[in-house]
Amino acid sequence: MESKKSDYLFVYSSLREGFRSNEYKYIRTYFNFEGKAKVKGLLSDLGHNPVATTTSQNYFIKGELYRIIHKDDFSFAIGQLDDYEGVNPEADERPLYKREITTVFKEDGSEVEAWIYWFNGNVEGKPVIASGDVMEYIHSSNS
């Protein structure tokens, strides 16, 4: 998984600022906010939590881009996030997410390669979140 390198992390759900979670506070300990951004992908509603998967279609996921503050901390910081995202499960379990490098489109039109956590399960037949924005979707669902 570490053959490609990037100092950037793209987040689209519970790790975003708007969630104000403990995990977000963790992100801000090790990463600087670079700005809002988007990636090509599909958000699906599994009923408990929206998840992101890759797609060849013209869908985008809105989120936030972060950059590691101290490069020496990257392996530790990303390892903790891998645990949170279920990338390294117990021997008899399937990984919940997989961490990969993807192209991130920044608001200024530039692009950067960043790590993202893609859902590692089946989303076939699940509702697509057309806005591509987890925060917007959750707020509209709660209204």
A tleap script that builds the chain and sets N, CA, C and O, in Angstrom:
source leaprc.protein.ff14SB
mol = sequence {
  NMET GLU SER LYS LYS SER ASP TYR LEU PHE
  VAL TYR SER SER LEU ARG GLU GLY PHE ARG
  SER ASN GLU TYR LYS TYR ILE ARG THR TYR
  PHE ASN PHE GLU GLY LYS ALA LYS VAL LYS
  GLY LEU LEU SER ASP LEU GLY HIE ASN PRO
  VAL ALA THR THR THR SER GLN ASN TYR PHE
  ILE LYS GLY GLU LEU TYR ARG ILE ILE HIE
  LYS ASP ASP PHE SER PHE ALA ILE GLY GLN
  LEU ASP ASP TYR GLU GLY VAL ASN PRO GLU
  ALA ASP GLU ARG PRO LEU TYR LYS ARG GLU
  ILE THR THR VAL PHE LYS GLU ASP GLY SER
  GLU VAL GLU ALA TRP ILE TYR TRP PHE ASN
  GLY ASN VAL GLU GLY LYS PRO VAL ILE ALA
  SER GLY ASP VAL MET GLU TYR ILE HIE SER
  SER ASN CSER
}
set mol.1.N position { 0.826 -1.197 0.000 }
set mol.1.CA position { 0.000 0.000 0.000 }
set mol.1.C position { 0.867 1.255 0.000 }
set mol.1.O position { 0.416 2.302 -0.466 }
set mol.2.N position { 2.072 1.185 0.497 }
set mol.2.CA position { 2.906 2.371 0.638 }
set mol.2.C position { 3.824 2.592 -0.579 }
set mol.2.O position { 4.738 3.412 -0.496 }
set mol.3.N position { 3.611 1.887 -1.708 }
set mol.3.CA position { 4.514 2.055 -2.836 }
set mol.3.C position { 4.404 3.452 -3.427 }
set mol.3.O position { 5.414 4.010 -3.854 }
set mol.4.N position { 3.229 4.027 -3.464 }
set mol.4.CA position { 3.054 5.411 -3.881 }
set mol.4.C position { 3.154 6.287 -2.642 }
set mol.4.O position { 2.885 5.837 -1.528 }
set mol.5.N position { 3.539 7.532 -2.845 }
set mol.5.CA position { 3.706 8.437 -1.710 }
set mol.5.C position { 2.902 9.712 -1.927 }
set mol.5.O position { 2.762 10.197 -3.050 }
set mol.6.N position { 2.389 10.230 -0.849 }
set mol.6.CA position { 1.734 11.531 -0.848 }
set mol.6.C position { 1.732 12.052 0.582 }
set mol.6.O position { 1.600 11.282 1.533 }
set mol.7.N position { 1.877 13.341 0.721 }
set mol.7.CA position { 1.789 13.989 2.034 }
set mol.7.C position { 0.373 14.494 2.295 }
set mol.7.O position { 0.111 15.123 3.321 }
set mol.8.N position { -0.530 14.220 1.371 }
set mol.8.CA position { -1.892 14.745 1.448 }
set mol.8.C position { -2.902 13.671 1.818 }
set mol.8.O position { -2.707 12.485 1.554 }
set mol.9.N position { -3.985 14.122 2.437 }
set mol.9.CA position { -5.097 13.266 2.822 }
set mol.9.C position { -6.390 13.969 2.437 }
set mol.9.O position { -6.589 15.137 2.771 }
set mol.10.N position { -7.272 13.260 1.734 }
set mol.10.CA position { -8.588 13.786 1.384 }
set mol.10.C position { -9.624 13.087 2.264 }
set mol.10.O position { -9.648 11.859 2.353 }
set mol.11.N position { -10.482 13.886 2.915 }
set mol.11.CA position { -11.529 13.317 3.767 }
set mol.11.C position { -12.887 13.834 3.299 }
set mol.11.O position { -13.005 14.965 2.827 }
set mol.12.N position { -13.906 12.993 3.436 }
set mol.12.CA position { -15.223 13.361 2.914 }
set mol.12.C position { -16.358 13.123 3.898 }
set mol.12.O position { -17.487 13.533 3.630 }
set mol.13.N position { -16.099 12.477 5.019 }
set mol.13.CA position { -17.193 12.119 5.929 }
set mol.13.C position { -16.847 12.501 7.360 }
set mol.13.O position { -16.618 13.676 7.648 }
set mol.14.N position { -16.804 11.523 8.261 }
set mol.14.CA position { -16.669 11.805 9.695 }
set mol.14.C position { -15.356 12.480 10.075 }
set mol.14.O position { -15.241 13.005 11.183 }
set mol.15.N position { -14.374 12.481 9.199 }
set mol.15.CA position { -13.110 13.139 9.490 }
set mol.15.C position { -13.119 14.618 9.101 }
set mol.15.O position { -12.138 15.325 9.332 }
set mol.16.N position { -14.226 15.090 8.511 }
set mol.16.CA position { -14.328 16.500 8.112 }
set mol.16.C position { -14.574 17.409 9.313 }
set mol.16.O position { -15.068 16.977 10.355 }
set mol.17.N position { -14.217 18.668 9.138 }
set mol.17.CA position { -14.341 19.655 10.203 }
set mol.17.C position { -15.764 19.743 10.751 }
set mol.17.O position { -15.942 19.805 11.968 }
set mol.18.N position { -16.757 19.750 9.908 }
set mol.18.CA position { -18.137 19.938 10.330 }
set mol.18.C position { -18.648 18.902 11.315 }
set mol.18.O position { -19.620 19.152 12.027 }
set mol.19.N position { -18.007 17.740 11.366 }
set mol.19.CA position { -18.442 16.699 12.297 }
set mol.19.C position { -17.953 16.961 13.716 }
set mol.19.O position { -18.542 16.477 14.682 }
set mol.20.N position { -16.878 17.726 13.836 }
set mol.20.CA position { -16.316 18.079 15.149 }
set mol.20.C position { -16.117 16.838 16.027 }
set mol.20.O position { -16.368 16.871 17.232 }
set mol.21.N position { -15.672 15.772 15.420 }
set mol.21.CA position { -15.466 14.512 16.136 }
set mol.21.C position { -14.073 14.468 16.752 }
set mol.21.O position { -13.220 15.299 16.443 }
set mol.22.N position { -13.856 13.502 17.616 }
set mol.22.CA position { -12.520 13.285 18.167 }
set mol.22.C position { -11.535 12.945 17.060 }
set mol.22.O position { -10.362 13.315 17.122 }
set mol.23.N position { -12.027 12.231 16.036 }
set mol.23.CA position { -11.167 11.868 14.916 }
set mol.23.C position { -10.742 13.115 14.142 }
set mol.23.O position { -9.615 13.191 13.651 }
set mol.24.N position { -11.647 14.096 14.034 }
set mol.24.CA position { -11.281 15.342 13.365 }
set mol.24.C position { -10.190 16.066 14.166 }
set mol.24.O position { -9.240 16.598 13.592 }
set mol.25.N position { -10.334 16.079 15.478 }
set mol.25.CA position { -9.315 16.712 16.322 }
set mol.25.C position { -7.967 16.017 16.118 }
set mol.25.O position { -6.919 16.662 16.126 }
set mol.26.N position { -8.007 14.707 15.935 }
set mol.26.CA position { -6.789 13.950 15.662 }
set mol.26.C position { -6.177 14.401 14.337 }
set mol.26.O position { -4.971 14.635 14.253 }
set mol.27.N position { -6.999 14.519 13.320 }
set mol.27.CA position { -6.527 14.974 12.010 }
set mol.27.C position { -5.784 16.302 12.155 }
set mol.27.O position { -4.687 16.469 11.622 }
set mol.28.N position { -6.385 17.237 12.876 }
set mol.28.CA position { -5.798 18.576 13.010 }
set mol.28.C position { -4.504 18.571 13.833 }
set mol.28.O position { -3.723 19.520 13.759 }
set mol.29.N position { -4.275 17.521 14.609 }
set mol.29.CA position { -3.018 17.399 15.349 }
set mol.29.C position { -1.860 17.133 14.398 }
set mol.29.O position { -0.752 17.625 14.612 }
set mol.30.N position { -2.112 16.358 13.352 }
set mol.30.CA position { -1.048 15.920 12.457 }
set mol.30.C position { -1.095 16.528 11.056 }
set mol.30.O position { -0.110 16.466 10.320 }
set mol.31.N position { -2.229 17.110 10.686 }
set mol.31.CA position { -2.399 17.620 9.321 }
set mol.31.C position { -2.889 19.068 9.334 }
set mol.31.O position { -3.668 19.466 10.200 }
set mol.32.N position { -2.417 19.850 8.356 }
set mol.32.CA position { -2.920 21.207 8.141 }
set mol.32.C position { -4.011 21.188 7.089 }
set mol.32.O position { -3.905 20.488 6.082 }
set mol.33.N position { -5.055 21.956 7.327 }
set mol.33.CA position { -6.137 22.107 6.355 }
set mol.33.C position { -5.614 22.875 5.148 }
set mol.33.O position { -5.063 23.966 5.292 }
set mol.34.N position { -5.788 22.302 3.958 }
set mol.34.CA position { -5.344 22.947 2.721 }
set mol.34.C position { -6.494 23.604 1.977 }
set mol.34.O position { -6.276 24.535 1.203 }
set mol.35.N position { -7.714 23.135 2.201 }
set mol.35.CA position { -8.862 23.734 1.535 }
set mol.35.C position { -9.900 22.703 1.148 }
set mol.35.O position { -9.694 21.495 1.262 }
set mol.36.N position { -11.021 23.225 0.688 }
set mol.36.CA position { -12.073 22.349 0.171 }
set mol.36.C position { -11.613 21.807 -1.173 }
set mol.36.O position { -10.857 22.449 -1.902 }
set mol.37.N position { -12.089 20.610 -1.477 }
set mol.37.CA position { -11.659 19.956 -2.711 }
set mol.37.C position { -12.687 18.891 -3.086 }
set mol.37.O position { -13.688 18.703 -2.395 }
set mol.38.N position { -12.421 18.198 -4.196 }
set mol.38.CA position { -13.298 17.102 -4.609 }
set mol.38.C position { -12.479 16.030 -5.315 }
set mol.38.O position { -11.390 16.284 -5.829 }
set mol.39.N position { -13.039 14.826 -5.323 }
set mol.39.CA position { -12.434 13.698 -6.029 }
set mol.39.C position { -13.505 13.040 -6.888 }
set mol.39.O position { -14.699 13.144 -6.606 }
set mol.40.N position { -13.064 12.374 -7.924 }
set mol.40.CA position { -14.004 11.617 -8.743 }
set mol.40.C position { -14.366 10.356 -7.980 }
set mol.40.O position { -13.496 9.562 -7.624 }
set mol.41.N position { -15.658 10.177 -7.732 }
set mol.41.CA position { -16.118 9.017 -6.987 }
set mol.41.C position { -17.603 9.098 -6.755 }
set mol.41.O position { -18.264 10.052 -7.165 }
set mol.42.N position { -18.112 8.097 -6.101 }
set mol.42.CA position { -19.539 7.970 -5.881 }
set mol.42.C position { -19.813 7.811 -4.393 }
set mol.42.O position { -19.192 6.982 -3.728 }
set mol.43.N position { -20.746 8.606 -3.870 }
set mol.43.CA position { -21.192 8.438 -2.489 }
set mol.43.C position { -22.470 7.629 -2.490 }
set mol.43.O position { -23.387 7.901 -3.265 }
set mol.44.N position { -22.529 6.648 -1.634 }
set mol.44.CA position { -23.719 5.811 -1.506 }
set mol.44.C position { -24.169 5.790 -0.059 }
set mol.44.O position { -23.352 5.886 0.857 }
set mol.45.N position { -25.478 5.663 0.143 }
set mol.45.CA position { -26.059 5.619 1.482 }
set mol.45.C position { -26.328 4.171 1.852 }
set mol.45.O position { -27.169 3.505 1.248 }
set mol.46.N position { -25.598 3.693 2.857 }
set mol.46.CA position { -25.801 2.321 3.327 }
set mol.46.C position { -26.801 2.256 4.471 }
set mol.46.O position { -27.044 1.185 5.029 }
set mol.47.N position { -27.386 3.406 4.825 }
set mol.47.CA position { -28.370 3.437 5.892 }
set mol.47.C position { -27.818 3.917 7.212 }
set mol.47.O position { -28.557 4.479 8.019 }
set mol.48.N position { -26.546 3.710 7.451 }
set mol.48.CA position { -25.938 4.153 8.701 }
set mol.48.C position { -24.862 5.194 8.466 }
set mol.48.O position { -24.593 6.022 9.336 }
set mol.49.N position { -24.253 5.156 7.305 }
set mol.49.CA position { -23.132 6.043 7.037 }
set mol.49.C position { -22.873 6.093 5.537 }
set mol.49.O position { -22.743 5.040 4.913 }
set mol.50.N position { -22.792 7.276 4.939 }
set mol.50.CA position { -22.435 7.344 3.522 }
set mol.50.C position { -21.009 6.842 3.305 }
set mol.50.O position { -20.121 7.076 4.125 }
set mol.51.N position { -20.811 6.154 2.197 }
set mol.51.CA position { -19.496 5.610 1.868 }
set mol.51.C position { -19.108 6.030 0.453 }
set mol.51.O position { -19.969 6.325 -0.375 }
set mol.52.N position { -17.805 6.053 0.188 }
set mol.52.CA position { -17.278 6.449 -1.114 }
set mol.52.C position { -16.681 5.253 -1.838 }
set mol.52.O position { -15.998 4.417 -1.246 }
set mol.53.N position { -16.957 5.197 -3.134 }
set mol.53.CA position { -16.365 4.179 -3.991 }
set mol.53.C position { -15.899 4.850 -5.280 }
set mol.53.O position { -16.374 5.926 -5.644 }
set mol.54.N position { -14.972 4.203 -5.953 }
set mol.54.CA position { -14.486 4.744 -7.230 }
set mol.54.C position { -15.550 4.547 -8.291 }
set mol.54.O position { -16.412 3.676 -8.167 }
set mol.55.N position { -15.486 5.357 -9.331 }
set mol.55.CA position { -16.422 5.234 -10.440 }
set mol.55.C position { -15.776 5.755 -11.713 }
set mol.55.O position { -14.888 6.607 -11.666 }
set mol.56.N position { -16.220 5.244 -12.840 }
set mol.56.CA position { -15.776 5.778 -14.127 }
set mol.56.C position { -16.775 6.822 -14.627 }
set mol.56.O position { -16.528 7.505 -15.620 }
set mol.57.N position { -17.905 6.936 -13.926 }
set mol.57.CA position { -18.926 7.919 -14.296 }
set mol.57.C position { -18.502 9.304 -13.826 }
set mol.57.O position { -17.522 9.448 -13.096 }
set mol.58.N position { -19.246 10.318 -14.247 }
set mol.58.CA position { -18.879 11.701 -13.947 }
set mol.58.C position { -19.510 12.174 -12.639 }
set mol.58.O position { -20.285 13.130 -12.632 }
set mol.59.N position { -19.181 11.506 -11.530 }
set mol.59.CA position { -19.636 11.884 -10.197 }
set mol.59.C position { -18.438 12.377 -9.396 }
set mol.59.O position { -17.316 11.903 -9.575 }
set mol.60.N position { -18.695 13.333 -8.511 }
set mol.60.CA position { -17.627 13.853 -7.667 }
set mol.60.C position { -18.065 13.855 -6.211 }
set mol.60.O position { -19.243 14.024 -5.896 }
set mol.61.N position { -17.088 13.663 -5.333 }
set mol.61.CA position { -17.303 13.680 -3.892 }
set mol.61.C position { -16.629 14.933 -3.345 }
set mol.61.O position { -15.451 15.181 -3.602 }
set mol.62.N position { -17.386 15.714 -2.594 }
set mol.62.CA position { -16.855 16.940 -2.005 }
set mol.62.C position { -16.275 16.631 -0.631 }
set mol.62.O position { -16.805 15.807 0.114 }
set mol.63.N position { -15.181 17.306 -0.313 }
set mol.63.CA position { -14.555 17.076 0.981 }
set mol.63.C position { -13.492 18.104 1.274 }
set mol.63.O position { -13.548 19.240 0.805 }
set mol.64.N position { -12.518 17.681 2.062 }
set mol.64.CA position { -11.459 18.572 2.519 }
set mol.64.C position { -10.099 17.929 2.279 }
set mol.64.O position { -9.933 16.715 2.396 }
set mol.65.N position { -9.137 18.772 1.944 }
set mol.65.CA position { -7.778 18.321 1.691 }
set mol.65.C position { -6.878 18.770 2.844 }
set mol.65.O position { -6.927 19.920 3.278 }
set mol.66.N position { -6.057 17.836 3.329 }
set mol.66.CA position { -5.122 18.106 4.422 }
set mol.66.C position { -3.719 17.685 4.000 }
set mol.66.O position { -3.549 16.810 3.151 }
set mol.67.N position { -2.717 18.321 4.607 }
set mol.67.CA position { -1.316 17.975 4.344 }
set mol.67.C position { -0.623 17.726 5.678 }
set mol.67.O position { -0.829 18.461 6.643 }
set mol.68.N position { 0.198 16.685 5.722 }
set mol.68.CA position { 0.901 16.333 6.953 }
set mol.68.C position { 1.773 17.510 7.396 }
set mol.68.O position { 2.408 18.159 6.565 }
set mol.69.N position { 1.804 17.783 8.683 }
set mol.69.CA position { 2.586 18.902 9.214 }
set mol.69.C position { 4.072 18.535 9.260 }
set mol.69.O position { 4.917 19.280 8.763 }
set mol.70.N position { 4.381 17.386 9.859 }
set mol.70.CA position { 5.760 16.916 9.968 }
set mol.70.C position { 5.854 15.563 9.258 }
set mol.70.O position { 5.243 14.585 9.689 }
set mol.71.N position { 6.619 15.518 8.174 }
set mol.71.CA position { 6.693 14.292 7.366 }
set mol.71.C position { 7.086 13.066 8.186 }
set mol.71.O position { 6.666 11.952 7.874 }
set mol.72.N position { 7.879 13.261 9.219 }
set mol.72.CA position { 8.305 12.132 10.053 }
set mol.72.C position { 7.138 11.509 10.817 }
set mol.72.O position { 7.227 10.363 11.259 }
set mol.73.N position { 6.053 12.253 10.973 }
set mol.73.CA position { 4.879 11.752 11.694 }
set mol.73.C position { 3.895 11.010 10.787 }
set mol.73.O position { 2.934 10.416 11.276 }
set mol.74.N position { 4.125 11.037 9.479 }
set mol.74.CA position { 3.128 10.511 8.563 }
set mol.74.C position { 2.791 9.042 8.816 }
set mol.74.O position { 1.615 8.693 8.927 }
set mol.75.N position { 3.784 8.193 8.905 }
set mol.75.CA position { 3.517 6.752 9.073 }
set mol.75.C position { 2.696 6.476 10.328 }
set mol.75.O position { 1.766 5.671 10.302 }
set mol.76.N position { 3.041 7.146 11.424 }
set mol.76.CA position { 2.274 6.964 12.658 }
set mol.76.C position { 0.847 7.482 12.491 }
set mol.76.O position { -0.112 6.784 12.820 }
set mol.77.N position { 0.709 8.698 11.983 }
set mol.77.CA position { -0.611 9.328 11.853 }
set mol.77.C position { -1.524 8.534 10.928 }
set mol.77.O position { -2.689 8.305 11.250 }
set mol.78.N position { -1.004 8.121 9.795 }
set mol.78.CA position { -1.843 7.389 8.837 }
set mol.78.C position { -2.141 5.988 9.363 }
set mol.78.O position { -3.198 5.430 9.070 }
set mol.79.N position { -1.229 5.419 10.129 }
set mol.79.CA position { -1.478 4.111 10.746 }
set mol.79.C position { -2.655 4.169 11.715 }
set mol.79.O position { -3.475 3.252 11.762 }
set mol.80.N position { -2.733 5.249 12.486 }
set mol.80.CA position { -3.853 5.418 13.410 }
set mol.80.C position { -5.175 5.570 12.633 }
set mol.80.O position { -6.202 5.023 13.034 }
set mol.81.N position { -5.137 6.305 11.541 }
set mol.81.CA position { -6.343 6.471 10.712 }
set mol.81.C position { -6.723 5.146 10.039 }
set mol.81.O position { -7.906 4.835 9.902 }
set mol.82.N position { -5.721 4.370 9.622 }
set mol.82.CA position { -6.005 3.046 9.058 }
set mol.82.C position { -6.766 2.189 10.064 }
set mol.82.O position { -7.707 1.483 9.700 }
set mol.83.N position { -6.360 2.251 11.323 }
set mol.83.CA position { -7.064 1.497 12.368 }
set mol.83.C position { -8.494 1.988 12.510 }
set mol.83.O position { -9.420 1.181 12.590 }
set mol.84.N position { -8.683 3.297 12.543 }
set mol.84.CA position { -10.022 3.901 12.666 }
set mol.84.C position { -10.919 3.471 11.502 }
set mol.84.O position { -12.099 3.183 11.699 }
set mol.85.N position { -10.359 3.429 10.297 }
set mol.85.CA position { -11.135 3.106 9.098 }
set mol.85.C position { -11.280 1.602 8.849 }
set mol.85.O position { -11.938 1.202 7.889 }
set mol.86.N position { -10.693 0.786 9.673 }
set mol.86.CA position { -10.841 -0.658 9.512 }
set mol.86.C position { -10.052 -1.224 8.344 }
set mol.86.O position { -10.466 -2.212 7.737 }
set mol.87.N position { -8.916 -0.610 8.023 }
set mol.87.CA position { -8.090 -1.067 6.916 }
set mol.87.C position { -7.360 -2.360 7.270 }
set mol.87.O position { -7.121 -3.196 6.399 }
set mol.88.N position { -7.007 -2.528 8.538 }
set mol.88.CA position { -6.247 -3.690 8.992 }
set mol.88.C position { -7.085 -4.489 10.002 }
set mol.88.O position { -6.867 -4.383 11.209 }
set mol.89.N position { -8.029 -5.274 9.516 }
set mol.89.CA position { -8.914 -6.005 10.429 }
set mol.89.C position { -8.243 -7.237 11.036 }
set mol.89.O position { -7.103 -7.574 10.717 }
set mol.90.N position { -8.979 -7.881 11.904 }
set mol.90.CA position { -8.529 -9.162 12.463 }
set mol.90.C position { -8.436 -10.178 11.319 }
set mol.90.O position { -8.995 -9.965 10.243 }
set mol.91.N position { -7.732 -11.274 11.562 }
set mol.91.CA position { -7.467 -12.268 10.520 }
set mol.91.C position { -8.735 -12.813 9.867 }
set mol.91.O position { -8.721 -13.119 8.675 }
set mol.92.N position { -9.812 -12.940 10.604 }
set mol.92.CA position { -11.042 -13.527 10.050 }
set mol.92.C position { -12.022 -12.477 9.532 }
set mol.92.O position { -13.157 -12.812 9.195 }
set mol.93.N position { -11.604 -11.214 9.463 }
set mol.93.CA position { -12.477 -10.138 9.011 }
set mol.93.C position { -11.983 -9.559 7.683 }
set mol.93.O position { -10.802 -9.645 7.345 }
set mol.94.N position { -12.913 -8.972 6.953 }
set mol.94.CA position { -12.596 -8.298 5.699 }
set mol.94.C position { -12.360 -6.817 5.991 }
set mol.94.O position { -13.079 -6.235 6.803 }
set mol.95.N position { -11.363 -6.191 5.346 }
set mol.95.CA position { -11.146 -4.753 5.561 }
set mol.95.C position { -12.391 -3.951 5.187 }
set mol.95.O position { -12.982 -4.170 4.129 }
set mol.96.N position { -12.784 -3.029 6.052 }
set mol.96.CA position { -13.960 -2.204 5.798 }
set mol.96.C position { -13.672 -1.155 4.727 }
set mol.96.O position { -14.525 -0.862 3.890 }
set mol.97.N position { -12.469 -0.596 4.760 }
set mol.97.CA position { -12.040 0.411 3.792 }
set mol.97.C position { -10.658 0.049 3.273 }
set mol.97.O position { -9.936 -0.745 3.876 }
set mol.98.N position { -10.308 0.644 2.149 }
set mol.98.CA position { -8.955 0.517 1.616 }
set mol.98.C position { -8.428 1.924 1.356 }
set mol.98.O position { -9.150 2.782 0.848 }
set mol.99.N position { -7.185 2.152 1.702 }
set mol.99.CA position { -6.558 3.458 1.502 }
set mol.99.C position { -5.774 3.431 0.208 }
set mol.99.O position { -4.924 2.566 0.001 }
set mol.100.N position { -6.071 4.399 -0.673 }
set mol.100.CA position { -5.403 4.485 -1.967 }
set mol.100.C position { -5.108 5.940 -2.300 }
set mol.100.O position { -5.656 6.864 -1.700 }
set mol.101.N position { -4.229 6.110 -3.269 }
set mol.101.CA position { -3.923 7.435 -3.803 }
set mol.101.C position { -4.940 7.753 -4.912 }
set mol.101.O position { -5.244 6.906 -5.752 }
set mol.102.N position { -5.451 8.976 -4.896 }
set mol.102.CA position { -6.365 9.419 -5.948 }
set mol.102.C position { -6.057 10.867 -6.298 }
set mol.102.O position { -5.386 11.566 -5.538 }
set mol.103.N position { -6.542 11.311 -7.438 }
set mol.103.CA position { -6.379 12.705 -7.846 }
set mol.103.C position { -7.430 13.554 -7.154 }
set mol.103.O position { -8.621 13.244 -7.187 }
set mol.104.N position { -6.974 14.629 -6.530 }
set mol.104.CA position { -7.851 15.567 -5.840 }
set mol.104.C position { -7.849 16.878 -6.617 }
set mol.104.O position { -6.800 17.386 -7.011 }
set mol.105.N position { -9.049 17.411 -6.826 }
set mol.105.CA position { -9.211 18.671 -7.548 }
set mol.105.C position { -9.475 19.777 -6.540 }
set mol.105.O position { -10.500 19.791 -5.859 }
set mol.106.N position { -8.529 20.700 -6.461 }
set mol.106.CA position { -8.635 21.799 -5.506 }
set mol.106.C position { -9.532 22.903 -6.070 }
set mol.106.O position { -9.777 22.960 -7.275 }
set mol.107.N position { -10.015 23.773 -5.190 }
set mol.107.CA position { -10.916 24.848 -5.615 }
set mol.107.C position { -10.275 25.803 -6.615 }
set mol.107.O position { -10.971 26.405 -7.433 }
set mol.108.N position { -8.953 25.946 -6.556 }
set mol.108.CA position { -8.276 26.857 -7.479 }
set mol.108.C position { -8.035 26.237 -8.853 }
set mol.108.O position { -7.428 26.863 -9.721 }
set mol.109.N position { -8.511 25.004 -9.051 }
set mol.109.CA position { -8.377 24.327 -10.337 }
set mol.109.C position { -7.151 23.438 -10.442 }
set mol.109.O position { -7.024 22.678 -11.402 }
set mol.110.N position { -6.240 23.516 -9.469 }
set mol.110.CA position { -5.058 22.659 -9.498 }
set mol.110.C position { -5.403 21.259 -8.984 }
set mol.110.O position { -6.457 21.037 -8.388 }
set mol.111.N position { -4.499 20.340 -9.228 }
set mol.111.CA position { -4.694 18.949 -8.820 }
set mol.111.C position { -3.519 18.494 -7.974 }
set mol.111.O position { -2.396 18.974 -8.129 }
set mol.112.N position { -3.798 17.560 -7.076 }
set mol.112.CA position { -2.762 16.968 -6.240 }
set mol.112.C position { -3.151 15.513 -5.983 }
set mol.112.O position { -4.335 15.176 -5.974 }
set mol.113.N position { -2.173 14.668 -5.780 }
set mol.113.CA position { -2.426 13.271 -5.431 }
set mol.113.C position { -2.527 13.173 -3.910 }
set mol.113.O position { -1.687 13.715 -3.191 }
set mol.114.N position { -3.549 12.486 -3.427 }
set mol.114.CA position { -3.764 12.379 -1.984 }
set mol.114.C position { -4.312 11.001 -1.631 }
set mol.114.O position { -4.881 10.299 -2.468 }
set mol.115.N position { -4.123 10.640 -0.376 }
set mol.115.CA position { -4.707 9.409 0.150 }
set mol.115.C position { -6.188 9.615 0.399 }
set mol.115.O position { -6.616 10.696 0.804 }
set mol.116.N position { -6.965 8.578 0.155 }
set mol.116.CA position { -8.396 8.571 0.443 }
set mol.116.C position { -8.748 7.176 0.939 }
set mol.116.O position { -8.083 6.195 0.604 }
set mol.117.N position { -9.796 7.104 1.737 }
set mol.117.CA position { -10.316 5.814 2.193 }
set mol.117.C position { -11.564 5.475 1.389 }
set mol.117.O position { -12.613 6.099 1.556 }
set mol.118.N position { -11.437 4.469 0.507 }
set mol.118.CA position { -12.568 3.987 -0.283 }
set mol.118.C position { -13.239 2.840 0.460 }
set mol.118.O position { -12.566 2.034 1.102 }
set mol.119.N position { -14.550 2.768 0.373 }
set mol.119.CA position { -15.298 1.659 0.957 }
set mol.119.C position { -14.916 0.380 0.232 }
set mol.119.O position { -14.771 0.380 -0.990 }
set mol.120.N position { -14.752 -0.706 0.967 }
set mol.120.CA position { -14.288 -1.972 0.415 }
set mol.120.C position { -15.416 -3.001 0.321 }
set mol.120.O position { -15.166 -4.205 0.364 }
set mol.121.N position { -16.646 -2.529 0.193 }
set mol.121.CA position { -17.783 -3.438 0.115 }
set mol.121.C position { -18.630 -3.160 -1.116 }
set mol.121.O position { -18.258 -2.374 -1.986 }
set mol.122.N position { -19.762 -3.815 -1.166 }
set mol.122.CA position { -20.682 -3.712 -2.297 }
set mol.122.C position { -21.713 -2.609 -2.049 }
set mol.122.O position { -22.355 -2.591 -0.999 }
set mol.123.N position { -21.875 -1.702 -2.992 }
set mol.123.CA position { -22.876 -0.632 -2.874 }
set mol.123.C position { -23.974 -0.791 -3.933 }
set mol.123.O position { -24.823 0.086 -4.089 }
set mol.124.N position { -23.951 -1.893 -4.645 }
set mol.124.CA position { -24.940 -2.121 -5.698 }
set mol.124.C position { -26.360 -2.060 -5.121 }
set mol.124.O position { -26.669 -2.708 -4.121 }
set mol.125.N position { -27.209 -1.270 -5.774 }
set mol.125.CA position { -28.596 -1.134 -5.350 }
set mol.125.C position { -28.812 -0.149 -4.214 }
set mol.125.O position { -29.952 0.098 -3.821 }
set mol.126.N position { -27.748 0.413 -3.688 }
set mol.126.CA position { -27.870 1.399 -2.606 }
set mol.126.C position { -28.093 2.786 -3.205 }
set mol.126.O position { -27.619 3.070 -4.305 }
set mol.127.N position { -28.817 3.655 -2.484 }
set mol.127.CA position { -29.069 5.004 -3.004 }
set mol.127.C position { -27.770 5.794 -3.182 }
set mol.127.O position { -26.884 5.774 -2.328 }
set mol.128.N position { -27.689 6.486 -4.315 }
set mol.128.CA position { -26.557 7.351 -4.605 }
set mol.128.C position { -26.853 8.734 -4.042 }
set mol.128.O position { -27.975 9.228 -4.161 }
set mol.129.N position { -25.866 9.352 -3.437 }
set mol.129.CA position { -25.986 10.713 -2.916 }
set mol.129.C position { -25.512 11.642 -4.025 }
set mol.129.O position { -24.316 11.878 -4.189 }
set mol.130.N position { -26.471 12.164 -4.783 }
set mol.130.CA position { -26.166 12.921 -6.001 }
set mol.130.C position { -25.322 14.163 -5.742 }
set mol.130.O position { -24.507 14.533 -6.586 }
set mol.131.N position { -25.499 14.816 -4.592 }
set mol.131.CA position { -24.739 16.043 -4.308 }
set mol.131.C position { -23.258 15.756 -4.103 }
set mol.131.O position { -22.424 16.644 -4.280 }
set mol.132.N position { -22.924 14.516 -3.729 }
set mol.132.CA position { -21.544 14.165 -3.453 }
set mol.132.C position { -21.008 14.763 -2.166 }
set mol.132.O position { -19.803 14.739 -1.916 }
set mol.133.N position { -21.910 15.304 -1.345 }
set mol.133.CA position { -21.498 16.004 -0.128 }
set mol.133.C position { -22.168 15.366 1.087 }
set mol.133.O position { -23.379 15.493 1.268 }
set mol.134.N position { -21.387 14.686 1.914 }
set mol.134.CA position { -21.923 14.010 3.095 }
set mol.134.C position { -22.581 14.998 4.052 }
set mol.134.O position { -23.671 14.738 4.563 }
set mol.135.N position { -21.921 16.131 4.294 }
set mol.135.CA position { -22.470 17.122 5.234 }
set mol.135.C position { -23.841 17.616 4.769 }
set mol.135.O position { -24.793 17.656 5.548 }
set mol.136.N position { -23.927 17.985 3.510 }
set mol.136.CA position { -25.200 18.465 2.946 }
set mol.136.C position { -26.271 17.383 3.046 }
set mol.136.O position { -27.417 17.665 3.398 }
set mol.137.N position { -25.896 16.160 2.739 }
set mol.137.CA position { -26.838 15.044 2.765 }
set mol.137.C position { -27.368 14.794 4.180 }
set mol.137.O position { -28.569 14.600 4.366 }
set mol.138.N position { -26.493 14.798 5.156 }
set mol.138.CA position { -26.909 14.556 6.528 }
set mol.138.C position { -27.812 15.682 7.023 }
set mol.138.O position { -28.826 15.427 7.673 }
set mol.139.N position { -27.445 16.932 6.717 }
set mol.139.CA position { -28.275 18.059 7.148 }
set mol.139.C position { -29.656 18.025 6.489 }
set mol.139.O position { -30.653 18.332 7.143 }
set mol.140.N position { -29.731 17.657 5.209 }
set mol.140.CA position { -31.022 17.600 4.531 }
set mol.140.C position { -31.864 16.420 5.028 }
set mol.140.O position { -33.092 16.496 5.060 }
set mol.141.N position { -31.198 15.343 5.412 }
set mol.141.CA position { -31.911 14.168 5.934 }
set mol.141.C position { -32.483 14.424 7.316 }
set mol.141.O position { -33.502 13.842 7.688 }
set mol.142.N position { -31.828 15.301 8.085 }
set mol.142.CA position { -32.269 15.606 9.454 }
set mol.142.C position { -33.289 16.737 9.510 }
set mol.142.O position { -33.802 17.042 10.586 }
set mol.143.N position { -33.594 17.368 8.373 }
set mol.143.CA position { -34.540 18.494 8.375 }
set mol.143.C position { -35.968 18.030 8.248 }
set mol.143.O position { -36.886 18.851 8.234 }
savepdb mol mol.pdb
quit
